[in-house]
Amino acid sequence: MRLFAAVLPPPAAAVELADAVRHLRDLPGADGLRWTGQEGRHFTLAFLGDVDEALLPELTLRLERAAYRTEPFRIRLHGGGHFGDRTLWAGAAGGLDELRLLAERAGAAARRAGVPMEEHRAYRAHLTLARGRRGDGVDLRPYVEALSGFEGRPWEVSELVLVRSRLPVSGVAGEQPRYETVLRCPLGRGGRGGRGHPGGGSVGPAR
């Protein structure tokens, strides 16, 4: 199964971001971008790729421990940026050091569980809003400029979430991946579960 660890914005933050994106989609060239759906807007901590289900018990244990070692912290959606002409994203402000540490711990947990991971890269907090279509070369700078004044309200990051991504298979243009929450791991000592080890998380409903 194709998995990644992430931080999901709460509903209020998601609505704020949706309002900002609505204005972006009125800009010239917006039709040349593939916009993420609201369910696909998250801060990826570690992309795990295709994971053998046999690794899930160990992966679960290690992610729960990583979450347990990280106290809740506050961030807010803030501004935006782009990676070349490929990806437009919203940024974050506030507890970036804590978010970076959580990402490092999630990646380390996956490696120790036996998940083959890409070479470690410096973490940059970003929430993908849109991707350029191959060959279109849309200039994303006006979108970043439009996002420069975007400032969301602070919210508390209280859990690490393991998400399954199901890629589109129908071939229908514009179809979005489907996301399912596989595991929720509360942050900090308040997340102690009932399975005899720190950080016991819980399997969440499908998203």
Residue frames as a rotation matrix with the C-alpha (Angstrom) as fourth column:
MET 1
0.576 0.817 0.000 0.00
0.817 -0.576 0.000 0.00
0.000 0.000 -1.000 0.00
ARG 2
-0.204 -0.614 0.762 1.17
0.587 -0.700 -0.407 3.51
0.783 0.365 0.503 -0.85
LEU 3
0.572 0.396 -0.718 1.65
0.814 -0.174 0.554 5.40
0.095 -0.902 -0.422 2.43
PHE 4
-0.301 -0.701 0.647 2.87
0.288 -0.713 -0.639 8.69
0.909 -0.006 0.416 3.83
ALA 5
-0.148 0.187 -0.971 3.01
0.980 -0.103 -0.169 10.28
-0.132 -0.977 -0.168 7.28
ALA 6
-0.388 0.125 0.913 1.42
0.448 -0.840 0.306 13.71
0.806 0.527 0.270 7.51
VAL 7
-0.761 0.330 -0.558 -0.03
0.367 -0.490 -0.791 16.54
-0.534 -0.807 0.252 9.53
LEU 8
-0.343 0.745 0.572 -3.59
0.842 -0.026 0.539 17.37
0.416 0.667 -0.618 8.52
PRO 9
-0.915 0.089 0.393 -4.95
-0.190 -0.956 -0.225 20.92
0.355 -0.281 0.892 8.93
PRO 10
-0.657 0.749 -0.086 -8.10
0.434 0.283 -0.855 21.10
-0.616 -0.599 -0.511 11.08
PRO 11
0.020 0.765 0.644 -11.41
0.994 0.052 -0.093 21.98
-0.105 0.642 -0.759 9.38
ALA 12
0.749 0.299 -0.591 -11.22
0.328 -0.943 -0.061 25.71
-0.575 -0.149 -0.804 10.22
ALA 13
-0.139 -0.891 -0.433 -7.75
-0.265 -0.388 0.883 26.00
-0.954 0.237 -0.182 8.68
ALA 14
-0.624 -0.042 0.781 -8.85
0.625 0.574 0.530 24.00
-0.470 0.818 -0.332 5.66
VAL 15
0.462 0.861 0.211 -11.73
0.855 -0.370 -0.363 26.42
-0.235 0.348 -0.908 5.08
GLU 16
0.541 -0.354 -0.763 -9.39
-0.114 -0.930 0.350 29.42
-0.833 -0.102 -0.544 5.32
LEU 17
-0.559 -0.825 0.089 -7.10
-0.081 0.161 0.984 27.85
-0.825 0.542 -0.157 2.77
ALA 18
-0.288 0.536 0.793 -9.98
0.893 0.449 0.021 26.93
-0.345 0.715 -0.608 0.46
ASP 19
0.748 0.553 -0.367 -11.05
0.429 -0.825 -0.368 30.59
-0.506 0.117 -0.855 0.42
ALA 20
0.128 -0.796 -0.591 -7.52
-0.416 -0.584 0.697 31.65
-0.900 0.157 -0.406 -0.56
VAL 21
-0.700 -0.399 0.592 -7.31
0.272 0.617 0.738 29.00
-0.660 0.678 -0.324 -3.28
ARG 22
0.259 0.885 0.386 -10.65
0.822 0.008 -0.569 30.12
-0.507 0.465 -0.726 -4.70
HIS 23
0.742 -0.052 -0.669 -9.12
-0.203 -0.968 -0.150 33.51
-0.639 0.247 -0.728 -5.49
LEU 24
-0.338 -0.941 -0.013 -6.02
-0.376 0.122 0.919 31.89
-0.863 0.315 -0.395 -6.99
ARG 25
-0.430 0.203 0.880 -8.14
0.635 0.760 0.136 29.93
-0.641 0.617 -0.456 -9.43
ASP 26
0.737 0.670 -0.094 -9.41
0.442 -0.582 -0.683 33.21
-0.512 0.462 -0.724 -10.89
LEU 27
0.133 -0.784 -0.607 -5.89
-0.368 -0.607 0.704 34.19
-0.920 0.130 -0.369 -11.99
PRO 28
0.586 0.025 -0.810 -4.82
-0.810 0.042 -0.585 33.92
0.019 0.999 0.045 -15.66
GLY 29
-0.248 -0.717 -0.652 -3.48
-0.711 0.592 -0.380 30.48
0.658 0.369 -0.656 -16.51
ALA 30
-0.350 0.122 0.929 -5.18
-0.853 0.368 -0.370 28.72
-0.386 -0.922 -0.025 -13.61
ASP 31
0.729 0.684 -0.016 -6.86
-0.613 0.643 -0.458 26.30
-0.303 0.344 0.889 -16.01
GLY 32
0.431 -0.653 -0.623 -3.40
-0.489 0.412 -0.769 25.05
0.758 0.636 -0.142 -16.93
LEU 33
-0.614 -0.625 0.482 -2.79
-0.733 0.223 -0.643 23.74
0.294 -0.748 -0.595 -13.41
ARG 34
-0.056 0.553 -0.831 -3.95
0.206 0.821 0.533 20.56
0.977 -0.141 -0.160 -11.71
TRP 35
-0.215 0.058 0.975 -5.40
-0.781 -0.610 -0.136 21.73
0.587 -0.790 0.176 -8.39
THR 36
-0.909 -0.104 -0.402 -5.44
0.143 0.831 -0.538 19.45
0.390 -0.547 -0.741 -5.38
GLY 37
0.174 0.984 -0.027 -8.77
0.177 -0.004 0.984 18.67
0.969 -0.176 -0.175 -3.78
GLN 38
0.345 -0.004 0.939 -9.34
-0.775 -0.565 0.282 19.69
0.529 -0.825 -0.198 -0.19
GLU 39
0.974 0.050 0.222 -8.77
-0.174 0.791 0.586 16.12
-0.146 -0.609 0.779 1.02
GLY 40
0.618 -0.780 0.097 -5.34
0.702 0.492 -0.515 16.16
0.354 0.387 0.852 -0.58
ARG 41
0.326 -0.482 0.813 -4.08
-0.230 -0.875 -0.426 19.23
0.917 -0.047 -0.396 1.29
HIS 42
0.972 -0.107 -0.210 -1.71
0.236 0.399 0.886 18.15
-0.011 -0.911 0.413 4.01
PHE 43
0.394 -0.916 0.079 1.82
-0.917 -0.397 -0.026 18.67
0.056 -0.062 -0.997 5.26
THR 44
0.802 -0.190 -0.566 3.69
0.038 0.962 -0.269 15.52
0.596 0.195 0.779 4.28
LEU 45
0.674 -0.600 0.431 6.19
-0.623 -0.149 0.768 14.50
-0.396 -0.786 -0.474 6.97
ALA 46
-0.529 -0.813 0.244 7.63
-0.532 0.541 0.651 11.43
-0.662 0.214 -0.719 5.25
PHE 47
0.414 0.604 -0.681 6.68
-0.910 0.300 -0.287 9.73
0.032 0.738 0.674 2.00
LEU 48
-0.036 -0.388 0.921 6.98
-0.550 0.777 0.305 5.99
-0.834 -0.496 -0.242 2.50
GLY 49
-0.522 -0.102 -0.847 5.97
-0.838 0.243 0.488 4.77
0.156 0.965 -0.212 -0.97
ASP 50
0.382 0.662 -0.645 4.69
-0.533 0.728 0.431 1.23
0.755 0.179 0.631 -1.43
VAL 51
-0.428 -0.472 0.771 4.87
-0.902 0.165 -0.399 -0.52
0.061 -0.866 -0.496 1.94
ASP 52
-0.562 0.179 -0.808 4.50
-0.011 0.975 0.224 -4.26
0.827 0.135 -0.546 2.48
GLU 53
0.409 0.826 0.389 1.56
-0.477 -0.169 0.862 -4.89
0.778 -0.538 0.325 4.81
ALA 54
0.524 -0.270 -0.808 3.79
0.615 0.776 0.140 -7.24
0.589 -0.570 0.573 6.82
LEU 55
-0.577 -0.815 0.056 5.71
0.589 -0.462 -0.663 -4.16
0.566 -0.349 0.747 8.00
LEU 56
0.041 0.685 0.728 2.63
-0.053 -0.726 0.686 -2.36
0.998 -0.067 0.006 9.34
PRO 57
0.804 0.289 -0.519 2.78
0.475 0.212 0.854 -3.65
0.357 -0.933 0.034 12.96
GLU 58
-0.021 -0.899 -0.438 6.41
0.976 -0.113 0.186 -2.53
-0.217 -0.424 0.879 13.39
LEU 59
-0.611 -0.151 0.778 5.77
0.491 -0.842 0.222 0.70
0.621 0.517 0.588 11.49
THR 60
0.433 0.861 0.268 2.77
0.186 -0.376 0.908 1.44
0.882 -0.343 -0.323 13.70
LEU 61
0.654 -0.232 -0.721 4.78
0.757 0.187 0.626 0.87
-0.010 -0.955 0.298 16.87
ARG 62
-0.363 -0.927 -0.091 7.63
0.917 -0.373 0.141 3.11
-0.165 -0.032 0.986 15.76
LEU 63
-0.432 0.291 0.854 5.41
0.319 -0.836 0.446 5.93
0.844 0.465 0.268 14.53
GLU 64
0.696 0.706 -0.133 3.53
0.329 -0.149 0.932 5.86
0.638 -0.693 -0.336 17.83
ARG 65
0.328 -0.670 -0.666 6.84
0.903 0.016 0.429 6.17
-0.277 -0.742 0.610 19.69
ALA 66
-0.633 -0.567 0.527 7.90
0.723 -0.677 0.140 9.06
0.277 0.470 0.838 17.44
ALA 67
0.032 0.749 0.662 4.64
0.163 -0.657 0.736 10.86
0.986 0.084 -0.143 18.19
TYR 68
0.744 0.264 -0.613 4.91
0.594 0.158 0.789 10.15
0.305 -0.952 -0.039 21.90
ARG 69
-0.083 -0.905 -0.417 8.33
0.961 -0.184 0.207 11.82
-0.264 -0.383 0.885 22.01
THR 70
-0.802 -0.176 0.570 7.00
0.429 -0.834 0.346 15.00
0.415 0.522 0.745 20.37
GLU 71
-0.526 0.624 -0.578 4.86
0.513 -0.309 -0.801 17.41
-0.678 -0.718 -0.157 22.36
PRO 72
0.387 0.734 0.558 1.95
0.917 -0.243 -0.316 19.20
-0.096 0.634 -0.767 20.62
PHE 73
-0.630 -0.602 -0.490 2.88
0.478 -0.798 0.366 22.52
-0.612 -0.004 0.791 19.04
ARG 74
0.443 0.837 -0.320 1.22
0.328 -0.483 -0.812 25.37
-0.834 0.255 -0.489 17.19
ILE 75
-0.775 -0.574 0.265 1.58
0.481 -0.263 0.837 26.40
-0.410 0.776 0.479 13.55
ARG 76
0.255 0.852 -0.456 -0.42
-0.035 -0.464 -0.885 28.44
-0.966 0.242 -0.089 11.07
LEU 77
0.308 -0.085 0.947 -0.75
0.929 0.239 -0.281 28.48
-0.202 0.967 0.152 7.30
HIS 78
0.424 -0.307 -0.852 1.35
0.052 -0.931 0.361 31.29
-0.904 -0.198 -0.379 5.95
GLY 79
0.031 -0.464 -0.885 2.17
-0.802 -0.540 0.255 32.59
-0.596 0.702 -0.389 2.47
GLY 80
0.869 0.248 0.429 3.30
0.035 0.832 -0.553 30.24
-0.494 0.496 0.714 -0.26
GLY 81
-0.137 -0.935 -0.327 6.02
-0.632 -0.172 0.756 29.29
-0.763 0.310 -0.568 -2.69
HIS 82
0.870 0.395 -0.295 6.78
-0.473 0.500 -0.725 27.14
-0.138 0.771 0.622 -5.69
PHE 83
0.017 -0.832 0.555 9.18
0.046 0.555 0.831 24.49
-0.999 0.011 0.047 -6.92
GLY 84
-0.903 -0.392 0.178 10.08
0.213 -0.046 0.976 25.63
-0.374 0.919 0.125 -10.42
ASP 85
-0.559 0.763 -0.325 7.04
-0.815 -0.434 0.383 25.51
0.152 0.479 0.865 -12.70
ARG 86
-0.677 0.192 -0.711 5.95
0.014 0.969 0.248 22.18
0.736 0.158 -0.658 -11.24
THR 87
-0.138 0.558 -0.819 4.42
0.886 0.440 0.151 22.75
0.444 -0.704 -0.554 -7.81
LEU 88
-0.275 0.183 0.944 2.57
-0.312 -0.946 0.093 25.60
0.910 -0.269 0.317 -6.10
TRP 89
-0.170 0.162 -0.972 2.33
0.755 0.655 -0.023 25.33
0.633 -0.738 -0.234 -2.33
ALA 90
0.683 0.350 0.642 1.16
-0.238 -0.724 0.647 27.05
0.691 -0.595 -0.411 0.84
GLY 91
-0.373 -0.913 -0.164 3.69
-0.002 0.178 -0.984 27.46
0.928 -0.367 -0.068 3.60
ALA 92
0.595 0.489 -0.638 3.64
0.619 0.228 0.752 27.43
0.513 -0.842 -0.167 7.38
ALA 93
-0.217 -0.624 0.751 4.84
-0.309 -0.686 -0.659 29.60
0.926 -0.375 -0.044 10.24
GLY 94
0.664 0.398 0.633 5.12
-0.703 0.042 0.710 29.13
0.256 -0.916 0.308 13.98
GLY 95
0.442 -0.452 0.775 6.50
-0.532 0.564 0.632 25.84
-0.723 -0.691 0.009 15.30
LEU 96
0.719 -0.180 -0.671 8.59
-0.621 0.267 -0.737 25.01
0.312 0.947 0.080 12.24
ASP 97
-0.419 -0.902 0.108 11.41
-0.847 0.345 -0.404 23.52
0.327 -0.261 -0.908 14.30
GLU 98
-0.357 0.376 0.855 8.95
-0.552 0.654 -0.518 21.18
-0.754 -0.657 -0.026 15.97
LEU 99
0.740 0.651 -0.167 7.37
-0.487 0.348 -0.801 20.27
-0.464 0.675 0.574 12.61
ARG 100
0.304 -0.737 -0.604 10.81
-0.787 0.164 -0.595 19.55
0.538 0.656 -0.530 11.16
LEU 101
-0.627 -0.539 0.562 11.69
-0.774 0.514 -0.370 17.39
-0.090 -0.667 -0.740 14.16
LEU 102
0.133 0.769 0.625 8.45
-0.470 0.604 -0.644 15.43
-0.873 -0.208 0.442 13.80
ALA 103
0.802 0.112 -0.587 9.23
-0.596 0.219 -0.772 14.87
0.042 0.969 0.242 10.11
GLU 104
-0.187 -0.956 -0.225 12.71
-0.843 0.274 -0.463 13.61
0.505 0.103 -0.857 10.97
ARG 105
-0.583 0.004 0.812 11.31
-0.638 0.616 -0.461 11.26
-0.502 -0.788 -0.357 13.59
ALA 106
0.539 0.830 0.143 8.64
-0.498 0.451 -0.740 9.93
-0.679 0.328 0.657 11.22
GLY 107
0.581 -0.397 -0.711 11.25
-0.697 0.208 -0.686 9.22
0.421 0.894 -0.156 8.56
ALA 108
-0.529 -0.823 0.208 13.54
-0.798 0.398 -0.453 7.53
0.290 -0.406 -0.867 11.07
ALA 109
-0.166 0.566 0.808 10.64
-0.624 0.574 -0.530 5.43
-0.763 -0.592 0.258 12.37
ALA 110
0.811 0.506 -0.295 9.88
-0.528 0.414 -0.742 4.20
-0.253 0.757 0.602 8.87
ARG 111
0.178 -0.829 -0.530 13.50
-0.740 0.242 -0.628 3.30
0.649 0.503 -0.571 8.15
ARG 112
-0.662 -0.460 0.592 13.83
-0.748 0.458 -0.481 1.42
-0.050 -0.761 -0.647 11.43
ALA 113
0.177 0.809 0.561 10.65
-0.547 0.555 -0.627 -0.48
-0.818 -0.196 0.541 10.61
GLY 114
-0.363 -0.436 0.823 12.29
0.360 0.749 0.556 -1.70
-0.859 0.499 -0.115 7.40
VAL 115
0.758 0.636 0.146 10.68
0.412 -0.293 -0.863 0.66
-0.506 0.714 -0.484 4.91
PRO 116
-0.236 -0.850 0.471 13.11
0.957 -0.120 0.263 1.54
-0.168 0.513 0.842 2.08
MET 117
0.661 0.447 -0.603 13.30
0.431 -0.883 -0.183 5.33
-0.614 -0.139 -0.777 2.18
GLU 118
0.704 -0.415 0.576 14.75
0.415 -0.418 -0.808 7.84
0.576 0.808 -0.122 -0.22
GLU 119
-0.362 -0.916 -0.174 17.96
0.785 -0.199 -0.586 9.59
0.502 -0.349 0.791 0.77
HIS 120
0.179 0.446 -0.877 17.34
0.898 -0.439 -0.040 12.03
-0.403 -0.780 -0.479 3.61
ARG 121
-0.308 -0.210 0.928 16.72
0.630 -0.776 0.034 15.60
0.712 0.595 0.371 2.50
ALA 122
-0.983 -0.014 -0.184 16.34
0.144 -0.681 -0.718 18.80
-0.115 -0.732 0.671 4.51
TYR 123
-0.280 0.960 0.025 12.68
0.947 0.280 -0.155 19.13
-0.155 -0.020 -0.988 5.39
ARG 124
-0.995 0.093 0.031 10.73
-0.085 -0.977 0.193 22.08
0.048 0.190 0.981 3.99
ALA 125
-0.488 0.873 -0.001 7.18
0.416 0.232 -0.880 22.50
-0.767 -0.430 -0.476 5.25
HIS 126
-0.811 0.304 -0.500 4.80
-0.572 -0.593 0.567 22.88
-0.124 0.746 0.654 2.33
LEU 127
-0.229 0.848 0.478 1.23
0.161 0.517 -0.841 21.99
-0.960 -0.115 -0.255 1.50
THR 128
-0.926 -0.242 0.288 0.73
0.295 0.010 0.956 21.33
-0.234 0.970 0.062 -2.22
LEU 129
-0.187 0.867 -0.461 -2.03
-0.238 -0.496 -0.835 23.38
-0.953 -0.046 0.299 -3.85
ALA 130
0.863 0.444 -0.241 -1.49
-0.310 0.087 -0.947 22.76
-0.399 0.892 0.213 -7.56
ARG 131
-0.097 -0.879 0.467 0.87
0.273 0.428 0.862 21.11
-0.957 0.211 0.199 -10.03
GLY 132
-0.135 -0.037 -0.990 1.82
-0.810 -0.571 0.132 22.23
-0.570 0.820 0.048 -13.49
ARG 133
0.826 0.404 0.393 0.72
-0.070 0.766 -0.639 20.10
-0.559 0.500 0.661 -16.39
ARG 134
0.003 -0.914 0.405 3.61
0.497 0.353 0.792 18.57
-0.868 0.199 0.456 -18.25
GLY 135
-0.447 -0.330 0.831 4.82
0.894 -0.128 0.429 20.85
-0.035 0.935 0.353 -21.03
ASP 136
0.563 0.765 0.314 2.56
0.767 -0.625 0.147 23.79
0.308 0.158 -0.938 -20.13
GLY 137
-0.461 -0.887 -0.013 5.19
0.814 -0.417 -0.403 25.76
0.352 -0.196 0.915 -18.21
VAL 138
0.607 0.727 0.320 2.75
0.476 -0.655 0.586 27.96
0.636 -0.204 -0.744 -16.24
ASP 139
-0.480 -0.737 0.476 4.53
0.053 -0.566 -0.823 30.82
0.875 -0.370 0.311 -14.45
LEU 140
0.179 0.568 -0.803 3.72
0.801 0.389 0.454 30.25
0.571 -0.725 -0.385 -10.78
ARG 141
-0.778 -0.602 -0.179 5.20
0.589 -0.602 -0.538 33.52
0.216 -0.525 0.823 -9.51
PRO 142
-0.564 0.618 0.548 1.92
-0.418 -0.786 0.456 35.50
0.712 0.027 0.701 -9.74
TYR 143
0.439 0.731 -0.522 0.24
0.087 0.544 0.835 32.84
0.894 -0.412 0.175 -7.60
VAL 144
-0.114 -0.581 -0.806 2.98
0.933 0.215 -0.288 33.03
0.340 -0.785 0.518 -4.99
GLU 145
-0.912 -0.194 0.362 2.65
0.123 -0.970 -0.211 36.82
0.392 -0.148 0.908 -4.97
ALA 146
-0.079 0.969 0.233 -1.12
-0.416 -0.244 0.876 36.48
0.906 -0.027 0.422 -4.47
LEU 147
0.539 0.254 -0.803 -0.44
0.474 0.697 0.538 34.18
0.696 -0.671 0.255 -1.51
SER 148
-0.444 -0.890 0.103 2.10
0.387 -0.295 -0.874 36.52
0.808 -0.348 0.476 0.08
GLY 149
-0.581 0.264 0.770 -0.50
-0.647 -0.724 -0.239 38.15
0.494 -0.637 0.592 2.32
PHE 150
0.363 0.766 -0.531 -2.23
-0.252 0.629 0.735 34.91
0.897 -0.133 0.421 3.29
GLU 151
-0.767 -0.541 0.345 -2.09
-0.449 0.067 -0.891 34.37
0.459 -0.838 -0.294 7.04
GLY 152
0.060 0.804 -0.592 -4.16
0.108 0.585 0.804 31.67
0.992 -0.112 -0.052 8.68
ARG 153
0.526 0.184 0.831 -5.10
-0.769 -0.314 0.556 31.47
0.363 -0.932 -0.024 12.35
PRO 154
-0.579 -0.809 0.104 -2.80
-0.768 0.498 -0.402 29.40
0.274 -0.312 -0.910 14.59
TRP 155
0.674 0.731 -0.102 -3.83
-0.643 0.650 0.406 25.83
0.364 -0.208 0.908 15.36
GLU 156
0.090 -0.622 0.778 -2.38
-0.853 0.355 0.382 23.03
-0.513 -0.698 -0.499 17.43
VAL 157
0.013 -0.205 -0.979 -0.71
-0.653 0.740 -0.164 20.05
0.758 0.641 -0.125 15.82
SER 158
0.083 0.147 0.986 -1.81
-0.964 0.262 0.042 17.25
-0.252 -0.954 0.163 18.12
GLU 159
0.523 0.102 0.846 -1.33
-0.091 0.994 -0.063 14.11
-0.848 -0.044 0.529 16.05
LEU 160
-0.625 -0.638 -0.450 0.75
-0.661 0.125 0.740 12.41
-0.416 0.760 -0.499 13.39
VAL 161
0.456 0.870 0.186 -1.37
-0.524 0.432 -0.734 10.66
-0.719 0.237 0.653 10.78
LEU 162
-0.743 -0.576 0.342 -0.46
-0.082 0.586 0.806 7.72
-0.665 0.571 -0.482 8.55
VAL 163
0.214 0.828 -0.518 -2.33
-0.619 -0.295 -0.728 8.04
-0.756 0.476 0.450 5.27
ARG 164
-0.331 -0.208 0.920 -2.90
0.526 0.769 0.363 5.63
-0.784 0.604 -0.145 2.41
SER 165
-0.208 0.193 -0.959 -3.00
-0.668 -0.744 -0.005 7.13
-0.714 0.640 0.284 -1.07
ARG 166
-0.010 0.285 0.959 -4.90
0.559 0.796 -0.230 5.39
-0.829 0.534 -0.167 -3.84
LEU 167
-0.767 -0.383 -0.515 -3.90
-0.169 -0.653 0.738 6.75
-0.619 0.653 0.436 -7.23
PRO 168
0.200 0.876 -0.439 -6.52
-0.750 -0.151 -0.644 7.29
-0.630 0.458 0.627 -9.96
VAL 169
-0.635 -0.388 0.668 -7.07
0.047 0.844 0.534 4.24
-0.771 0.370 -0.518 -12.17
SER 170
0.313 0.899 0.307 -10.02
0.431 0.154 -0.889 5.28
-0.847 0.411 -0.339 -14.34
GLY 171
-0.545 -0.574 0.611 -8.06
0.814 -0.188 0.549 7.50
-0.200 0.797 0.570 -16.70
VAL 172
0.534 0.788 0.306 -10.68
0.816 -0.575 0.057 10.23
0.221 0.220 -0.950 -16.35
ALA 173
-0.314 -0.686 0.656 -9.08
0.473 -0.712 -0.519 13.67
0.823 0.148 0.548 -16.70
GLY 174
-0.220 0.150 0.964 -8.94
-0.559 -0.829 0.002 15.58
0.800 -0.538 0.267 -13.43
GLU 175
0.717 0.484 -0.501 -9.61
0.092 0.648 0.756 12.56
0.691 -0.589 0.420 -11.20
GLN 176
0.214 -0.598 0.773 -8.00
-0.869 -0.478 -0.129 13.00
0.447 -0.644 -0.622 -7.78
PRO 177
-0.653 -0.436 -0.619 -6.20
-0.033 0.833 -0.552 10.40
0.757 -0.340 -0.558 -5.65
ARG 178
0.594 0.802 0.063 -8.24
-0.180 0.056 0.982 9.01
0.784 -0.594 0.178 -2.76
TYR 179
-0.516 -0.794 0.321 -6.87
-0.435 -0.080 -0.897 9.22
0.738 -0.603 -0.304 0.76
GLU 180
0.614 0.650 -0.448 -7.59
0.076 0.516 0.853 6.96
0.785 -0.558 0.267 3.73
THR 181
0.100 -0.541 0.835 -6.41
-0.929 -0.352 -0.117 7.51
0.357 -0.764 -0.538 7.29
VAL 182
0.157 -0.158 -0.975 -4.72
-0.006 0.987 -0.160 4.30
0.988 0.031 0.155 8.39
LEU 183
0.053 -0.264 -0.963 -3.44
0.949 0.314 -0.034 5.38
0.311 -0.912 0.267 11.81
ARG 184
0.557 0.079 0.827 -3.69
-0.118 -0.978 0.173 8.38
0.822 -0.194 -0.535 14.15
CYS 185
0.008 -0.650 -0.760 -0.88
0.871 0.378 -0.315 8.87
0.492 -0.659 0.569 16.64
PRO 186
0.929 0.353 0.113 -1.52
0.247 -0.815 0.524 11.54
0.277 -0.458 -0.844 19.31
LEU 187
0.064 -0.942 0.329 1.50
0.073 -0.324 -0.943 13.67
0.995 0.085 0.048 20.12
GLY 188
-0.301 -0.354 0.886 3.09
-0.727 -0.515 -0.453 13.85
0.616 -0.781 -0.102 23.55
ARG 189
-0.984 -0.177 0.018 2.58
-0.137 0.690 -0.710 11.95
0.113 -0.702 -0.704 26.76
GLY 190
-0.330 0.937 0.110 -1.14
-0.692 -0.161 -0.704 12.56
-0.642 -0.309 0.701 26.57
GLY 191
0.177 0.378 -0.909 -1.15
-0.943 0.330 -0.047 10.09
0.282 0.865 0.415 23.69
ARG 192
-0.801 -0.491 0.343 -0.25
-0.579 0.780 -0.236 7.08
-0.152 -0.387 -0.909 25.85
GLY 193
-0.073 0.781 -0.620 -2.33
-0.755 0.364 0.546 4.19
0.652 0.508 0.563 24.59
GLY 194
0.416 0.376 0.828 -3.56
-0.863 0.451 0.228 1.01
-0.288 -0.809 0.512 26.15
ARG 195
0.888 -0.072 -0.454 -1.26
-0.192 0.840 -0.507 -1.44
0.418 0.537 0.732 24.43
GLY 196
0.837 -0.520 -0.169 1.55
0.456 0.491 0.742 -1.45
-0.303 -0.698 0.648 26.95
HIS 197
-0.270 -0.941 0.202 3.89
0.953 -0.232 0.196 1.02
-0.138 0.245 0.960 25.26
PRO 198
-0.348 0.113 -0.931 4.10
0.205 -0.960 -0.193 4.78
-0.915 -0.258 0.311 24.96
GLY 199
-0.681 0.014 -0.732 2.23
-0.545 -0.677 0.495 6.62
-0.489 0.736 0.469 22.29
GLY 200
-0.665 0.438 0.605 -0.47
0.533 0.845 -0.026 4.08
-0.523 0.305 -0.796 21.52
GLY 201
-0.816 0.377 -0.438 -2.39
-0.550 -0.738 0.391 5.47
-0.176 0.560 0.810 18.56
SER 202
-0.153 0.832 0.533 -5.64
0.035 0.544 -0.838 4.38
-0.988 -0.109 -0.112 17.04
VAL 203
-0.789 -0.016 0.614 -6.79
0.597 0.218 0.772 3.35
-0.146 0.976 -0.163 13.63
GLY 204
-0.597 0.547 -0.587 -8.92
-0.277 -0.827 -0.489 6.16
-0.753 -0.129 0.645 12.25
PRO 205
0.407 0.826 0.391 -11.83
0.257 0.307 -0.916 6.17
-0.877 0.473 -0.087 9.85
ALA 206
-0.213 -0.403 0.890 -11.27
0.962 0.073 0.263 6.35
-0.171 0.912 0.373 6.12
ARG 207
-0.077 0.109 -0.991 -10.85
0.059 -0.992 -0.114 9.86
-0.995 -0.067 0.070 4.76
